[in-house]
Amino acid sequence: MSAPGTLFVVATPIGNRGDLSARAREELARADLIAAEDTRHSGAFLAQLGISRPLLSLHEHNEAERIPEIIARLSGGANVALISDAGTPLVSDPGYRLVAAVAQAGFGVVPVPGACAAITALSAAGLPTDRFVFEGFLPARGPKRRARLASLAAESRTLVFYEAPHRLAEMLEDLAGAFGAVRRAVVARELTKLHETLYRDTLGELARLAAGDENMTRGEAVLVVAGAEALEGDADAAAVLVDRLLRALLPALPLSRAVDIVAEVASQRRNAVYDRALALKASVADDAGKGA
């Protein structure tokens, strides 16, 4: 009986092909099967490397269906390489269900590290990197995205987001609204590619720039945003934060749910936040009545 196979989680370049490690190339060349997010994209990439191996699609819509097939191949002694379209698999890409299932089934899972857009952007952003939060892609719809940003407004660690080019301007506008226009941030676009550009400024200025600069919204971007200043012991700042969060969340969520989120994020008593939420809703209603 042959020895069981191993799943290799292989990072590929995010742009510059020269960033593929010698080890990654070796593991891809000797894999019995390569599970790829997009077989057409990965097939062209492998062909450029002079590698020809069997490919199997594995993406967010079929991952559950592929797991039994891949485990069966591992049981038969095959070595399987998992890759995404670019960068490190599982970082805002499918694969974690497969990795969990393979490990649970008792097979080896071996990481082959390499490029990752989030870490690449952090390394050049010039913002604190000792502690950071990776949020990946936020909801595409405005209300849900703003609600998520509001819940992150008090986060003191550096934040990292991914964003598609056609949503970058709106994302920056929502960030400025949720975090404040003067918060420092960096937009890193086309990392490791020919037109790599890093824009460093306040969220307000970056939002203004994205609204009028077509080049800024070409290619997927990584956004690195400075964390919030600590608010402990500053009652006025805490009150401002509570109001900002409530104004962002109340239009998108039921009152009780919005209050729960704000109380947790701002570390405030729920009853006090609830009373403030009622006051804000009453104020909005009064303004609407006067307008009528």
C-alpha positions as CSV (number, residue, x, y, z in Angstrom):
1,M,0.0,0.0,0.0
2,S,1.4,3.4,-1.0
3,A,2.1,6.1,1.7
4,P,-0.6,8.7,2.1
5,G,-0.2,11.9,0.1
6,T,0.3,15.5,1.4
7,L,-1.6,18.7,0.7
8,F,0.9,21.6,-0.1
9,V,-0.6,25.1,0.3
10,V,1.5,27.0,-2.2
11,A,1.8,30.8,-2.5
12,T,2.1,32.3,-6.0
13,P,3.1,35.8,-7.1
14,I,0.7,38.7,-6.8
15,G,2.1,40.3,-9.9
16,N,5.8,40.0,-10.5
17,R,6.6,36.4,-11.6
18,G,10.1,36.7,-10.1
19,D,8.6,36.5,-6.6
20,L,7.8,32.8,-7.0
21,S,10.2,30.9,-4.8
22,A,12.3,28.0,-6.0
23,R,10.6,25.8,-3.4
24,A,7.1,26.7,-4.7
25,R,8.2,26.0,-8.3
26,E,9.6,22.6,-7.2
27,E,6.4,21.6,-5.4
28,L,4.2,22.7,-8.3
29,A,6.3,20.7,-10.7
30,R,6.2,17.5,-8.8
31,A,2.5,17.6,-7.6
32,D,0.3,14.8,-8.8
33,L,-2.6,17.3,-8.8
34,I,-3.0,21.0,-8.5
35,A,-6.2,22.4,-7.1
36,A,-6.6,25.9,-8.5
37,E,-9.2,28.7,-8.0
38,D,-9.4,29.3,-11.8
39,T,-7.9,26.5,-13.9
40,R,-7.6,28.7,-17.0
41,H,-5.7,31.4,-15.2
42,S,-3.5,29.0,-13.4
43,G,-3.0,26.9,-16.5
44,A,-1.5,29.8,-18.3
45,F,0.6,30.7,-15.3
46,L,2.0,27.2,-15.1
47,A,2.6,27.0,-18.8
48,Q,4.8,30.1,-18.6
49,L,6.8,28.3,-16.0
50,G,7.1,25.2,-18.2
51,I,5.0,23.1,-15.8
52,S,2.3,20.8,-17.0
53,R,0.3,19.1,-14.2
54,P,-3.3,17.9,-13.9
55,L,-5.5,20.7,-12.7
56,L,-8.7,20.6,-10.7
57,S,-10.9,23.7,-10.1
58,L,-11.6,24.6,-6.4
59,H,-13.4,27.8,-5.8
60,E,-16.0,29.2,-3.4
61,H,-18.9,27.6,-5.2
62,N,-17.6,24.0,-5.4
63,E,-15.1,23.7,-2.5
64,A,-17.4,21.4,-0.5
65,E,-17.9,19.1,-3.5
66,R,-14.1,18.8,-4.2
67,I,-13.1,17.8,-0.6
68,P,-14.1,14.1,-0.9
69,E,-12.3,13.8,-4.3
70,I,-9.1,15.4,-3.0
71,I,-9.1,13.3,0.2
72,A,-9.5,10.2,-2.0
73,R,-6.5,11.2,-4.0
74,L,-4.5,11.8,-0.9
75,S,-5.5,8.4,0.4
76,G,-4.1,6.9,-2.8
77,G,-0.8,8.5,-2.2
78,A,-1.1,11.5,-4.4
79,N,0.5,14.8,-3.4
80,V,-1.8,17.8,-4.1
81,A,-0.9,21.4,-4.4
82,L,-3.4,24.1,-3.5
83,I,-3.0,27.5,-5.2
84,S,-5.2,30.6,-5.7
85,D,-5.2,33.1,-8.5
86,A,-2.5,35.2,-6.8
87,G,-0.8,35.3,-3.5
88,T,-1.2,33.0,-0.5
89,P,-4.2,30.7,-0.6
90,L,-7.0,31.1,2.0
91,V,-6.2,34.8,2.5
92,S,-9.5,36.2,1.1
93,D,-9.6,33.1,-1.1
94,P,-11.2,29.7,-0.8
95,G,-9.5,26.7,0.7
96,Y,-9.9,26.8,4.5
97,R,-12.6,24.1,4.5
98,L,-10.4,21.9,2.4
99,V,-7.4,22.4,4.7
100,A,-9.5,21.7,7.8
101,A,-11.0,18.6,6.3
102,V,-7.6,17.2,5.2
103,A,-6.1,17.9,8.6
104,Q,-9.1,16.3,10.3
105,A,-8.7,13.2,8.1
106,G,-5.1,12.8,9.3
107,F,-3.2,13.9,6.2
108,G,-0.3,16.3,6.2
109,V,-0.8,19.9,5.3
110,V,2.5,21.7,4.4
111,P,2.6,25.5,3.8
112,V,4.9,26.8,1.1
113,P,5.0,30.6,1.9
114,G,5.4,33.4,-0.5
115,A,3.7,36.6,-1.6
116,C,0.7,38.0,0.2
117,A,-0.8,41.4,-0.8
118,A,-1.8,42.3,2.7
119,I,1.7,41.8,4.1
120,T,3.3,43.4,1.1
121,A,1.2,46.6,1.6
122,L,1.9,46.7,5.3
123,S,5.6,46.4,4.8
124,A,5.7,49.6,2.7
125,A,2.8,51.6,4.2
126,G,4.7,53.4,6.9
127,L,2.0,52.7,9.5
128,P,2.3,50.7,12.7
129,T,2.8,47.0,12.0
130,D,3.3,45.5,15.4
131,R,-0.4,44.9,15.7
132,F,-2.9,44.8,12.8
133,V,-6.3,43.5,11.8
134,F,-7.0,42.0,8.4
135,E,-10.6,42.6,7.2
136,G,-10.2,41.5,3.5
137,F,-13.1,42.5,1.3
138,L,-16.0,44.2,3.1
139,P,-19.7,43.8,1.9
140,A,-20.2,45.3,-1.5
141,R,-23.5,46.9,-0.6
142,G,-23.2,50.4,1.0
143,P,-25.4,50.0,4.1
144,K,-23.7,46.7,5.2
145,R,-20.3,48.1,4.4
146,R,-20.9,51.2,6.5
147,A,-22.3,49.2,9.3
148,R,-19.1,47.1,9.4
149,L,-16.9,50.1,9.2
150,A,-18.8,51.7,12.1
151,S,-18.1,48.7,14.2
152,L,-14.4,49.1,13.5
153,A,-14.2,52.8,14.2
154,A,-12.6,52.4,17.6
155,E,-10.2,49.7,16.6
156,S,-6.7,50.8,17.7
157,R,-4.8,48.3,15.6
158,T,-3.8,49.1,12.0
159,L,-6.5,47.9,9.6
160,V,-6.0,46.2,6.3
161,F,-8.7,46.0,3.6
162,Y,-8.9,44.7,0.0
163,E,-11.0,46.5,-2.5
164,A,-12.0,46.1,-6.1
165,P,-11.2,49.1,-8.4
166,H,-14.8,50.0,-9.2
167,R,-15.6,50.3,-5.5
168,L,-12.5,52.1,-4.3
169,A,-13.8,55.6,-4.3
170,E,-17.0,54.7,-2.4
171,M,-15.0,52.6,0.1
172,L,-12.7,55.6,0.8
173,E,-15.7,57.9,1.2
174,D,-17.3,55.4,3.7
175,L,-14.0,55.0,5.5
176,A,-13.7,58.8,5.9
177,G,-17.3,59.0,7.2
178,A,-16.8,56.2,9.7
179,F,-13.3,56.8,10.9
180,G,-13.0,60.6,10.4
181,A,-11.5,62.4,7.4
182,V,-8.1,63.1,9.1
183,R,-7.3,59.4,9.8
184,R,-4.0,58.5,8.1
185,A,-4.2,55.8,5.4
186,V,-2.4,54.3,2.4
187,V,-3.8,53.0,-0.8
188,A,-1.5,50.4,-2.4
189,R,-2.5,49.5,-6.0
190,E,-0.9,47.1,-8.5
191,L,1.6,45.8,-6.0
192,T,4.8,44.3,-7.5
193,K,3.5,45.2,-11.0
194,L,4.7,47.8,-13.6
195,H,2.3,50.5,-12.4
196,E,2.7,49.9,-8.6
197,T,1.7,53.1,-6.8
198,L,1.3,53.9,-3.1
199,Y,-0.9,56.9,-2.1
200,R,-0.3,58.2,1.4
201,D,-2.6,60.8,2.9
202,T,-5.6,61.3,5.1
203,L,-8.8,59.4,4.3
204,G,-10.5,62.6,3.3
205,E,-7.8,63.5,0.8
206,L,-7.6,60.0,-0.5
207,A,-11.4,59.9,-1.0
208,R,-11.2,63.2,-2.9
209,L,-8.3,62.0,-5.0
210,A,-10.0,58.7,-5.9
211,A,-13.1,60.5,-7.0
212,G,-11.1,62.4,-9.7
213,D,-8.1,60.2,-10.6
214,E,-8.9,57.4,-13.0
215,N,-5.5,55.8,-12.5
216,M,-6.0,55.4,-8.8
217,T,-9.0,53.2,-9.5
218,R,-7.3,50.8,-11.9
219,G,-6.3,47.4,-10.5
220,E,-7.3,45.9,-7.2
221,A,-6.0,47.8,-4.1
222,V,-5.0,47.2,-0.6
223,L,-6.0,49.8,1.9
224,V,-3.9,50.2,5.1
225,V,-5.6,52.5,7.7
226,A,-4.1,53.8,10.9
227,G,-5.8,52.6,14.1
228,A,-7.9,54.8,16.3
229,E,-6.4,56.8,19.1
230,A,-7.1,55.3,22.6
231,L,-10.3,56.8,24.1
232,E,-9.9,55.4,27.6
233,G,-10.7,58.0,30.3
234,D,-11.9,60.6,27.7
235,A,-15.6,60.9,28.2
236,D,-16.1,63.6,25.5
237,A,-14.2,61.5,22.9
238,A,-16.3,58.4,23.9
239,A,-19.5,60.4,23.5
240,V,-18.4,61.5,20.1
241,L,-17.6,58.0,19.1
242,V,-21.0,56.7,20.3
243,D,-22.8,59.3,18.3
244,R,-20.7,58.6,15.2
245,L,-21.4,54.9,15.4
246,L,-25.1,55.3,16.1
247,R,-25.6,57.7,13.2
248,A,-23.9,55.2,10.9
249,L,-25.7,52.1,12.2
250,L,-29.2,53.2,13.0
251,P,-30.3,53.6,9.4
252,A,-29.0,50.1,8.5
253,L,-29.9,48.0,11.6
254,P,-32.7,47.6,14.1
255,L,-32.3,49.8,17.1
256,S,-31.5,47.1,19.6
257,R,-28.9,45.5,17.3
258,A,-27.2,48.8,16.7
259,V,-27.1,49.6,20.4
260,D,-25.6,46.2,21.2
261,I,-22.8,46.8,18.6
262,V,-22.1,50.3,19.8
263,A,-22.0,49.4,23.4
264,E,-19.5,46.7,22.8
265,V,-17.3,48.6,20.4
266,A,-17.2,51.8,22.5
267,S,-17.0,49.9,25.8
268,Q,-20.1,51.9,27.1
269,R,-23.0,50.8,29.3
270,R,-25.9,49.5,27.1
271,N,-28.5,51.5,28.9
272,A,-26.7,54.8,28.2
273,V,-26.2,53.9,24.6
274,Y,-29.8,52.9,24.2
275,D,-31.0,56.3,25.7
276,R,-28.7,58.1,23.3
277,A,-30.0,56.1,20.4
278,L,-33.6,57.1,21.3
279,A,-32.6,60.7,21.5
280,L,-30.9,60.6,18.1
281,K,-33.9,58.9,16.5
282,A,-36.2,61.6,18.1
283,S,-34.0,64.3,16.8
284,V,-34.1,62.9,13.3
285,A,-37.8,62.6,13.4
286,D,-38.2,66.2,14.6
287,D,-35.9,67.5,11.8
288,A,-38.0,65.6,9.3
289,G,-41.2,67.1,10.7
290,K,-39.9,70.6,10.5
291,G,-38.8,69.9,6.9
292,A,-42.3,68.9,6.0
